[in-house]
């Protein structure tokens, strides 16, 4: 069975992606900080007939994340798809107020975390001559939002690297794509706020994995 590892798995988009890929025959490795919350998701997926396991790790700790992904690879016999979408917490920081201290948590989780995750799974994908790397950012990675300057910086770096991976790995059978989500993820939102249900967004990830035809996918109203 092929396996998808979801880094930053939660009850929203992460669970929806797990259900979509699991429904297409994938086993699922769920990675985030809280083992208890992950176990709840594993139970929900099991009830849907999907095989999943939880691997707790802080995405901002490269050693923990690497160990979790290696454990998942050993458990399932390899990782065929990596989806990276952790939440580093939103800090309302204007561009003029960015400091190393405000920026560091975003860089540690979103950029360094992405690098650590890819380095843990990419050698196996290159050996197999196939694999998919799905990166998730907010729309601010493309068109910055002034009040989210810290996250914008980290996600823009992640996006840049994802597109670089796309441009250099295709000949080796590995597909990389950045998904920029420029709306609220949910089934409802305040009036005037664009939104889309996580179950609907998750279908786009399956489409990207199967079509492998672009470096970036922008989700907006």
DRENDO-1510 file (C-alpha; in Angstrom, 1 decimal, always signed):
<recs>
REC; n; res; u; v; w
REC; 1; UNK; +0.0; +0.0; +0.0 .
REC; 2; UNK; +1.3; +3.5; -0.7 .
REC; 3; UNK; +1.6; +5.9; +2.2 .
REC; 4; UNK; +1.1; +9.6; +2.8 .
REC; 5; UNK; +2.7; +11.4; +5.7 .
REC; 6; UNK; +0.8; +14.5; +6.8 .
REC; 7; UNK; +3.0; +16.9; +8.8 .
REC; 8; UNK; +0.9; +19.2; +10.9 .
REC; 9; UNK; -2.1; +16.9; +10.9 .
REC; 10; UNK; -5.2; +18.2; +12.6 .
REC; 11; UNK; -9.0; +17.9; +12.6 .
REC; 12; UNK; -9.4; +20.3; +9.6 .
REC; 13; UNK; -7.5; +20.1; +6.3 .
REC; 14; UNK; -5.1; +17.4; +7.5 .
REC; 15; UNK; -7.9; +15.0; +8.3 .
REC; 16; UNK; -9.7; +15.8; +5.1 .
REC; 17; UNK; -6.5; +15.1; +3.1 .
REC; 18; UNK; -6.1; +11.8; +5.0 .
REC; 19; UNK; -9.6; +10.8; +4.1 .
REC; 20; UNK; -9.2; +11.6; +0.4 .
REC; 21; UNK; -5.9; +9.7; +0.1 .
REC; 22; UNK; -7.0; +7.0; +2.4 .
REC; 23; UNK; -10.1; +6.5; +0.2 .
REC; 24; UNK; -7.8; +5.9; -2.7 .
REC; 25; UNK; -5.9; +3.1; -1.0 .
REC; 26; UNK; -3.2; +5.0; +0.9 .
REC; 27; UNK; -2.1; +4.3; +4.4 .
REC; 28; UNK; -1.7; +7.5; +6.5 .
REC; 29; UNK; +1.0; +8.6; +8.9 .
REC; 30; UNK; -0.1; +11.6; +11.0 .
REC; 31; UNK; +2.4; +13.9; +12.5 .
REC; 32; UNK; +1.9; +16.7; +15.0 .
REC; 33; UNK; +2.8; +17.6; +18.6 .
REC; 34; UNK; -0.2; +16.1; +20.4 .
REC; 35; UNK; -0.3; +12.3; +20.6 .
REC; 36; UNK; -3.7; +12.3; +22.2 .
REC; 37; UNK; -5.2; +14.5; +19.4 .
REC; 38; UNK; -3.5; +12.3; +16.8 .
REC; 39; UNK; -4.9; +9.2; +18.3 .
REC; 40; UNK; -8.4; +10.7; +18.0 .
REC; 41; UNK; -7.8; +11.2; +14.3 .
REC; 42; UNK; -6.5; +7.7; +13.9 .
REC; 43; UNK; -9.7; +6.4; +15.4 .
REC; 44; UNK; -11.8; +8.5; +13.1 .
REC; 45; UNK; -9.9; +7.2; +10.1 .
REC; 46; UNK; -10.1; +3.6; +11.3 .
REC; 47; UNK; -13.9; +4.0; +11.5 .
REC; 48; UNK; -13.8; +5.0; +7.8 .
REC; 49; UNK; -11.7; +1.9; +6.9 .
REC; 50; UNK; -8.4; +3.8; +6.6 .
REC; 51; UNK; -5.2; +2.5; +8.1 .
REC; 52; UNK; -3.4; +5.3; +10.0 .
REC; 53; UNK; -0.8; +5.6; +12.7 .
REC; 54; UNK; +0.2; +8.6; +14.9 .
REC; 55; UNK; +3.8; +9.8; +15.3 .
REC; 56; UNK; +4.1; +12.7; +17.7 .
REC; 57; UNK; +6.8; +15.4; +17.0 .
REC; 58; UNK; +7.2; +19.1; +17.2 .
REC; 59; UNK; +7.7; +20.3; +13.7 .
REC; 60; UNK; +10.0; +23.1; +14.9 .
REC; 61; UNK; +12.4; +20.5; +16.3 .
REC; 62; UNK; +14.3; +19.0; +13.3 .
REC; 63; UNK; +15.5; +16.0; +15.2 .
REC; 64; UNK; +12.0; +15.1; +16.5 .
REC; 65; UNK; +10.5; +15.6; +13.1 .
REC; 66; UNK; +13.1; +13.5; +11.4 .
REC; 67; UNK; +12.7; +10.7; +13.9 .
REC; 68; UNK; +9.0; +10.7; +13.5 .
REC; 69; UNK; +9.2; +10.5; +9.7 .
REC; 70; UNK; +11.8; +7.8; +9.8 .
REC; 71; UNK; +9.6; +5.8; +12.2 .
REC; 72; UNK; +6.6; +6.2; +9.9 .
REC; 73; UNK; +8.7; +5.1; +7.0 .
REC; 74; UNK; +9.8; +2.0; +8.8 .
REC; 75; UNK; +6.3; +1.3; +10.1 .
REC; 76; UNK; +4.7; +1.5; +6.6 .
REC; 77; UNK; +7.6; +0.4; +4.5 .
REC; 78; UNK; +8.2; +3.8; +2.9 .
REC; 79; UNK; +6.6; +7.2; +2.3 .
REC; 80; UNK; +5.2; +7.9; -1.1 .
REC; 81; UNK; +3.6; +11.3; -0.5 .
REC; 82; UNK; +4.6; +14.1; +2.0 .
REC; 83; UNK; +2.1; +16.8; +2.8 .
REC; 84; UNK; +3.5; +19.7; +4.8 .
REC; 85; UNK; +1.0; +22.0; +6.5 .
REC; 86; UNK; +1.8; +22.8; +10.1 .
REC; 87; UNK; +0.3; +25.8; +11.9 .
REC; 88; UNK; +3.0; +27.9; +13.7 .
REC; 89; UNK; +0.4; +30.2; +15.3 .
REC; 90; UNK; -0.5; +33.6; +13.9 .
REC; 91; UNK; +1.4; +36.6; +15.3 .
REC; 92; UNK; -0.1; +39.9; +14.2 .
REC; 93; UNK; +3.2; +41.7; +13.3 .
REC; 94; UNK; +3.5; +44.6; +10.9 .
REC; 95; UNK; +6.5; +44.6; +8.5 .
REC; 96; UNK; +8.2; +47.5; +10.4 .
REC; 97; UNK; +7.9; +45.5; +13.7 .
REC; 98; UNK; +9.5; +42.3; +12.6 .
REC; 99; UNK; +12.4; +41.2; +14.7 .
REC; 100; UNK; +14.5; +38.1; +14.9 .
REC; 101; UNK; +12.5; +37.1; +18.0 .
REC; 102; UNK; +9.1; +37.5; +16.4 .
REC; 103; UNK; +10.2; +35.8; +13.1 .
REC; 104; UNK; +12.1; +32.8; +14.6 .
REC; 105; UNK; +9.1; +30.6; +15.5 .
REC; 106; UNK; +7.7; +30.9; +12.0 .
REC; 107; UNK; +11.0; +30.2; +10.4 .
REC; 108; UNK; +11.7; +27.2; +12.7 .
REC; 109; UNK; +8.3; +25.6; +12.0 .
REC; 110; UNK; +7.5; +26.5; +8.5 .
REC; 111; UNK; +10.8; +26.8; +6.7 .
REC; 112; UNK; +13.3; +24.7; +8.7 .
REC; 113; UNK; +10.5; +22.2; +9.4 .
REC; 114; UNK; +9.9; +21.8; +5.7 .
REC; 115; UNK; +13.5; +21.3; +5.0 .
REC; 116; UNK; +13.9; +18.7; +7.7 .
REC; 117; UNK; +10.7; +16.9; +6.5 .
REC; 118; UNK; +11.9; +16.7; +2.9 .
REC; 119; UNK; +15.4; +15.6; +3.8 .
REC; 120; UNK; +13.8; +12.7; +5.8 .
REC; 121; UNK; +11.8; +11.4; +2.9 .
REC; 122; UNK; +13.4; +12.6; -0.3 .
REC; 123; UNK; +16.3; +10.0; -0.4 .
REC; 124; UNK; +13.7; +7.2; -0.4 .
REC; 125; UNK; +11.7; +8.8; -3.1 .
REC; 126; UNK; +14.8; +9.3; -5.3 .
REC; 127; UNK; +15.8; +5.7; -4.8 .
REC; 128; UNK; +12.3; +4.6; -5.9 .
REC; 129; UNK; +12.2; +7.1; -8.8 .
REC; 130; UNK; +8.8; +8.4; -7.7 .
REC; 131; UNK; +7.2; +10.5; -5.0 .
REC; 132; UNK; +5.1; +13.6; -4.3 .
REC; 133; UNK; +5.9; +16.6; -2.1 .
REC; 134; UNK; +2.9; +18.8; -1.3 .
REC; 135; UNK; +3.6; +22.1; +0.5 .
REC; 136; UNK; +0.9; +24.3; +1.9 .
REC; 137; UNK; +1.1; +28.0; +2.5 .
REC; 138; UNK; -1.2; +30.9; +2.9 .
REC; 139; UNK; -1.9; +33.4; +0.2 .
REC; 140; UNK; +0.4; +35.8; +1.9 .
REC; 141; UNK; +3.4; +33.8; +0.6 .
REC; 142; UNK; +2.5; +35.2; -2.8 .
REC; 143; UNK; +0.8; +38.5; -2.0 .
REC; 144; UNK; +1.8; +39.6; +1.5 .
REC; 145; UNK; -0.7; +40.7; +4.1 .
REC; 146; UNK; +0.8; +43.6; +6.2 .
REC; 147; UNK; -0.5; +42.3; +9.5 .
REC; 148; UNK; +1.0; +38.8; +9.0 .
REC; 149; UNK; +4.6; +39.8; +8.1 .
REC; 150; UNK; +6.3; +37.1; +10.1 .
REC; 151; UNK; +4.3; +34.2; +8.6 .
REC; 152; UNK; +4.6; +35.9; +5.1 .
REC; 153; UNK; +8.4; +35.8; +5.3 .
REC; 154; UNK; +8.6; +32.2; +6.4 .
REC; 155; UNK; +6.0; +30.9; +3.9 .
REC; 156; UNK; +7.5; +32.9; +1.1 .
REC; 157; UNK; +10.8; +31.1; +1.7 .
REC; 158; UNK; +9.0; +27.8; +1.8 .
REC; 159; UNK; +7.2; +28.6; -1.4 .
REC; 160; UNK; +10.4; +29.6; -3.2 .
REC; 161; UNK; +12.1; +26.4; -2.2 .
REC; 162; UNK; +9.1; +24.2; -3.2 .
REC; 163; UNK; +9.0; +25.7; -6.7 .
REC; 164; UNK; +12.8; +25.2; -6.9 .
REC; 165; UNK; +12.3; +21.6; -6.0 .
REC; 166; UNK; +9.6; +21.3; -8.6 .
REC; 167; UNK; +11.9; +22.7; -11.3 .
REC; 168; UNK; +14.8; +20.4; -10.4 .
REC; 169; UNK; +13.3; +17.0; -9.3 .
REC; 170; UNK; +10.9; +16.2; -12.1 .
REC; 171; UNK; +13.5; +14.3; -14.1 .
REC; 172; UNK; +14.0; +12.1; -11.1 .
REC; 173; UNK; +10.3; +11.1; -10.8 .
REC; 174; UNK; +9.6; +13.3; -7.8 .
REC; 175; UNK; +6.8; +15.9; -8.1 .
REC; 176; UNK; +6.8; +19.0; -5.8 .
REC; 177; UNK; +4.1; +21.6; -5.7 .
REC; 178; UNK; +3.1; +24.6; -3.5 .
REC; 179; UNK; -0.5; +25.0; -2.6 .
REC; 180; UNK; -1.3; +28.7; -1.6 .
REC; 181; UNK; -4.6; +28.9; +0.2 .
REC; 182; UNK; -5.9; +32.5; +0.1 .
REC; 183; UNK; -9.2; +32.0; +2.0 .
REC; 184; UNK; -10.6; +30.7; +5.3 .
REC; 185; UNK; -10.6; +26.9; +5.6 .
REC; 186; UNK; -14.0; +26.0; +7.1 .
REC; 187; UNK; -17.6; +25.2; +6.4 .
REC; 188; UNK; -18.7; +28.7; +7.4 .
REC; 189; UNK; -17.3; +32.2; +7.9 .
REC; 190; UNK; -18.3; +35.7; +8.9 .
REC; 191; UNK; -20.2; +37.6; +6.2 .
REC; 192; UNK; -18.0; +38.8; +3.4 .
REC; 193; UNK; -15.1; +36.4; +4.3 .
REC; 194; UNK; -14.3; +33.9; +1.5 .
REC; 195; UNK; -14.1; +30.3; +2.6 .
REC; 196; UNK; -14.0; +26.8; +1.4 .
REC; 197; UNK; -14.7; +23.5; +3.2 .
REC; 198; UNK; -11.6; +21.4; +4.0 .
REC; 199; UNK; -13.2; +18.3; +2.4 .
REC; 200; UNK; -13.4; +20.3; -0.9 .
REC; 201; UNK; -9.9; +21.7; -0.7 .
REC; 202; UNK; -8.5; +18.2; +0.0 .
REC; 203; UNK; -9.7; +17.1; -3.4 .
REC; 204; UNK; -7.3; +19.6; -5.0 .
REC; 205; UNK; -4.4; +17.8; -3.3 .
REC; 206; UNK; -5.4; +14.5; -4.9 .
REC; 207; UNK; -5.8; +16.2; -8.2 .
REC; 208; UNK; -2.3; +17.7; -7.9 .
REC; 209; UNK; -0.8; +14.3; -6.9 .
REC; 210; UNK; -2.4; +12.6; -9.9 .
REC; 211; UNK; -2.0; +15.3; -12.7 .
REC; 212; UNK; +1.5; +16.5; -11.6 .
REC; 213; UNK; +1.2; +19.3; -14.1 .
REC; 214; UNK; +2.1; +22.6; -12.2 .
REC; 215; UNK; +4.6; +24.1; -9.7 .
REC; 216; UNK; +1.9; +26.0; -7.8 .
REC; 217; UNK; -1.8; +25.8; -7.2 .
REC; 218; UNK; -3.6; +28.9; -5.9 .
REC; 219; UNK; -6.9; +28.5; -4.0 .
REC; 220; UNK; -9.0; +31.6; -3.7 .
REC; 221; UNK; -12.6; +32.8; -3.9 .
</recs>
